[in-house]
């Protein structure tokens, strides 16, 4: 199996031909055929890695003491949310996750809008122009942590 720059060079050569090679031919030529089966996942994983497009962020190592809590929270809220929490705080704080987790939002602006309408309702007069990002920047960012789309209360 080709890896690294050898893989990238052959793939580029085969794709640059006047009639580009089919992916099955490329995968086979690069040695990703085992027992007559093309191993596309291994091929693309290596290709993404050599191109620097593979996310190699290590998952947090959770000690045995917190594995049960970590597993339950991942099942209930998703591993990305729990891993982000552990990255911001620590595994020792996992018991506080449910108290501080506010959800996942596209941006701080969307969290500010949702927070405000949850607290004050939809009774904002139509002539009032709201800058939700400014609401986050001036009022909410001190009480909430926003990272990778996940929001956690800092007040615990």
C-alpha positions in Angstrom: 0.0 0.0 0.0 1.3 3.4 -0.9 1.3 6.1 1.8 2.4 9.6 2.1 3.8 11.5 -0.8 4.1 8.3 -2.9 0.4 7.9 -2.7 -0.3 11.5 -3.5 2.0 11.5 -6.5 0.4 8.4 -8.1 -3.1 9.7 -7.4 -2.3 13.0 -9.0 -0.6 11.4 -12.0 -3.6 9.0 -12.6 -6.1 11.9 -12.3 -4.0 14.1 -14.6 -4.1 11.7 -17.5 -6.0 12.8 -20.7 -8.7 10.4 -19.7 -8.6 10.3 -15.9 -8.5 6.9 -14.3 -11.5 5.6 -12.5 -11.3 5.7 -8.7 -11.4 1.9 -8.5 -8.3 1.8 -10.8 -6.5 4.3 -8.7 -7.3 2.5 -5.4 -6.1 -0.8 -6.9 -2.9 0.8 -8.4 -2.1 2.3 -5.0 -2.3 -1.2 -3.4 -5.6 -0.8 -1.5 -7.0 -4.1 -2.7 -7.0 -6.9 -0.1 -8.4 -10.4 -0.9 -10.0 -9.0 -4.1 -11.8 -6.2 -2.2 -11.0 -2.5 -2.6 -10.4 -0.8 0.7 -11.8 2.7 -0.1 -12.0 3.8 3.5 -8.3 3.0 4.2 -7.4 4.7 0.9 -9.3 7.9 1.5 -8.2 8.1 5.1 -4.5 7.9 4.0 -5.2 10.4 1.2 -6.9 12.9 3.5 -4.1 12.5 6.0 -1.3 13.1 3.5 -3.2 16.2 2.2 -3.5 17.5 5.8 -7.3 17.3 5.8 -7.7 14.6 8.4 -8.7 15.9 11.8 -6.3 14.2 14.2 -7.5 15.9 17.3 -7.0 13.3 20.0 -10.0 12.4 22.1 -9.7 13.2 25.7 -8.5 10.3 27.9 -11.0 9.8 30.6 -9.9 8.0 33.7 -11.6 4.9 34.9 -13.2 6.8 37.8 -15.2 9.0 35.3 -15.8 6.5 32.5 -19.4 5.7 33.5 -20.5 9.3 33.8 -18.6 10.2 30.6 -20.3 7.3 28.7 -23.8 8.2 30.0 -23.4 11.9 29.1 -22.0 11.0 25.6 -25.1 8.9 25.1 -27.5 11.6 26.3 -25.8 14.7 24.8 -23.3 13.6 22.2 -19.6 12.9 22.5 -18.7 16.2 20.8 -20.5 18.2 23.5 -19.0 16.2 26.4 -15.5 16.3 24.9 -15.7 20.1 24.5 -16.8 20.4 28.1 -13.8 18.3 29.3 -11.5 20.4 27.1 -12.8 23.7 28.7 -13.0 22.3 32.2 -11.9 18.8 33.2 -13.1 15.3 33.7 -13.5 16.0 37.5 -16.2 18.5 36.6 -18.3 16.0 34.6 -20.9 15.8 37.4 -21.7 19.5 36.6 -22.2 19.0 32.9 -26.0 18.8 32.9 -26.3 21.9 35.1 -24.2 24.0 32.8 -24.8 22.7 29.3 -27.0 25.1 27.3 -27.0 23.4 24.0 -25.4 23.8 20.6 -25.7 26.9 18.5 -24.4 28.1 15.1 -22.9 31.2 16.7 -22.9 33.3 19.8 -25.5 35.6 18.1 -28.0 32.7 17.8 -27.5 31.8 21.4 -28.1 35.4 22.5 -31.3 35.5 20.5 -32.6 32.2 21.9 -31.6 33.1 25.5 -33.4 36.5 25.2 -36.6 35.1 23.8 -36.6 32.3 26.3 -36.3 34.8 29.2 -38.3 37.7 27.9 -40.7 36.1 25.4 -41.5 37.4 22.0 -42.9 40.8 23.2 -40.1 42.8 21.7 -41.7 45.7 19.9 -41.2 45.6 16.2 -39.5 49.1 16.1 -36.7 47.9 18.4 -33.6 46.8 16.4 -31.7 44.1 18.2 -28.0 43.4 17.6 -27.7 39.8 18.9 -24.0 39.7 18.5 -23.7 42.9 20.6 -26.0 41.3 23.2 -23.6 38.4 23.4 -20.5 40.6 23.5 -21.8 43.0 26.1 -24.0 40.9 28.3 -23.8 37.2 27.9 -20.1 36.3 27.2 -19.2 36.9 30.8 -21.6 34.2 32.1 -21.4 31.7 29.3 -18.6 29.8 27.5 -19.0 29.3 23.7 -16.7 26.8 22.0 -17.1 24.8 18.8 -20.8 25.7 18.8 -21.5 24.4 22.4 -22.6 26.8 25.2 -21.9 26.2 28.8 -22.9 28.4 31.8 -19.9 29.7 33.8 -22.1 30.1 36.9 -21.8 26.9 38.8 
